[in-house]
Amino acid sequence: MTVSYTRLGAPGSATVTTKSAEDGDGSLLGITILEQPSAPFDVDIQVEDVGGPSAGLMLTLGILDLVGDDDLTGGAIVAGTGTIDADGNVGPIGGITLKMVAAAEIDAELFLVPAGNCEEALGVAEPDFPLARVATLEDALDALADFEAGRTPEPC
């Protein structure tokens, strides 16, 4: 039997051998469908100098900025950190104070802080940029939208 399918947007076909039906006339044909998301573009990000999961949030935002229709930062220099899981939850990281120093050195205008690191981040001398508290990817996107619109993102 010939079975037609679509894979990555392209039609195709395959010849499949059926099995005799045990209970009745005819044949049996089993099909397993694997739905796997795909995109009509490639994303190539150079991460050779990234050591560890703490760049997860910023890499995610960078990818969304590259493939989306909106400029997430409006040209502002935005720094941040945080792990991210498959559900979009942002986790705390180590060394937040050092990352804030690095953000100051690049003249960051906003710093996205994992909610679990807010207390430690607030212990640093008054930074030259606002600290936006983010617990999820949605929080980070909201903070960026607020910042670009001239509103204050939810602070630590």
Phi, psi and omega in degrees: 000142177262130180245128177264148181209171173235126179231122181054038176083355181253133179287152178203177176210159179216149175265128184238135176272127180272171180242145177296139178289132180283324183245077177128182181277161174097196183233163177248140177226121178254134180230134173247129181253128176248112176266119181232124181298144175216160181237151181277028181206162176254146175242125180237108180240129181274113183237026182302327183266007179267123182242093177117174186277357187290349177268004185305313180297313184291324175295319178299313178296322178297318178295315179299323179294321181291318188263346182275174180274344185253145171277109188293335184252352183059027180087356179286155175272110182245130176244166178174182182199171177137143172285166175214139178255179184296340179268001179087013178278133181264128182252160180289162182226173174263154174076030182302322183295322178291324179291329177290323176298315179297322178296320179295324181293336178260012179060043178301145180258347180204144178231123178272118185249127174303138181309323181290351179250002185300315183301314179295319181296323180290344178282351180278147176309149185316111179285166180275010182219154177289150176255115180262125180281125178229126176252342182218167175299321179299320176301318181295317179295321177296318180298318179294318179295317178299313182299315181295329180275000180086009177266158178276121177296160178303120184277166173291000000 
